[in-house]
Amino acid sequence: MDMSTEHKVLDLKNRIEASIVIWKRKMNKDGKSSWSSAISMEKREVFEERAETILLMIKQQFPGLPQSSLDISKIQYNK
């Protein structure tokens, strides 16, 4: 992973947060998802946990990063 500039780190943070949201939605979905046959629920949970750990490490290593797109959206739409 290229983390040489603040812009690249913020882009990585945005992508990880988006992935976490998508995985959580897919795990909570009642119907069949496109992943149902390829990846088990346990593996999805592992992916989500790893992504959250990486996100936490990025936030700790780069404490002065601006807010992510997800954070801005949550504030803007009060969700």
C-alpha positions as CSV (number, residue, x, y, z in Angstrom):
1,M,0.0,0.0,0.0
2,D,1.3,3.4,-1.0
3,M,0.9,5.7,2.0
4,S,3.4,8.3,0.9
5,T,0.9,11.3,0.9
6,E,-2.0,12.3,3.0
7,H,-4.3,12.1,-0.1
8,K,-3.4,8.4,-0.7
9,V,-3.9,7.6,3.0
10,L,-7.3,9.3,3.0
11,D,-8.3,7.5,-0.2
12,L,-7.3,4.2,1.5
13,K,-9.3,5.1,4.6
14,N,-12.3,5.9,2.4
15,R,-12.1,2.6,0.6
16,I,-11.8,0.6,3.8
17,E,-14.7,2.3,5.4
18,A,-16.8,1.7,2.3
19,S,-15.9,-2.0,2.3
20,I,-16.9,-2.3,5.9
21,V,-20.3,-0.8,5.3
22,I,-20.9,-3.0,2.3
23,W,-19.8,-6.2,4.2
24,K,-22.1,-5.3,7.1
25,R,-25.0,-4.8,4.7
26,K,-24.4,-8.0,3.0
27,M,-24.2,-9.9,6.3
28,N,-27.4,-8.4,7.5
29,K,-29.2,-9.0,4.2
30,D,-31.9,-11.8,4.5
31,G,-31.9,-12.8,0.8
32,K,-29.1,-14.4,-1.2
33,S,-26.2,-12.2,-2.0
34,S,-23.7,-12.5,-4.7
35,W,-21.2,-13.8,-2.2
36,S,-23.4,-16.5,-0.7
37,S,-21.8,-19.4,-2.6
38,A,-18.2,-18.0,-2.8
39,I,-17.5,-16.8,0.8
40,S,-19.0,-18.1,4.0
41,M,-20.5,-15.8,6.7
42,E,-17.5,-16.6,9.0
43,K,-15.0,-15.4,6.3
44,R,-17.0,-12.2,5.8
45,E,-16.8,-11.5,9.5
46,V,-13.1,-12.1,9.4
47,F,-12.7,-9.7,6.5
48,E,-14.7,-7.1,8.3
49,E,-12.7,-7.5,11.5
50,R,-9.4,-7.2,9.6
51,A,-10.6,-4.1,7.8
52,E,-11.7,-2.5,11.0
53,T,-8.3,-3.3,12.6
54,I,-6.5,-1.8,9.6
55,L,-8.7,1.3,9.8
56,L,-8.0,1.7,13.5
57,M,-4.2,1.4,12.8
58,I,-4.4,4.1,10.0
59,K,-6.3,6.4,12.4
60,Q,-3.7,5.9,15.1
61,Q,-0.7,6.3,12.8
62,F,-2.2,9.4,11.0
63,P,-4.2,11.2,13.7
64,G,-4.4,14.5,11.8
65,L,-6.2,13.1,8.8
66,P,-9.3,14.9,7.6
67,Q,-12.7,13.3,8.0
68,S,-13.5,10.5,5.6
69,S,-16.3,10.7,3.0
70,L,-18.4,8.4,5.2
71,D,-18.0,10.7,8.2
72,I,-18.9,13.8,6.2
73,S,-21.9,12.0,4.7
74,K,-23.1,10.9,8.2
75,I,-22.8,14.5,9.5
76,Q,-24.4,16.0,6.4
77,Y,-27.4,13.7,6.4
78,N,-27.6,13.1,10.2
79,K,-27.4,9.3,9.9
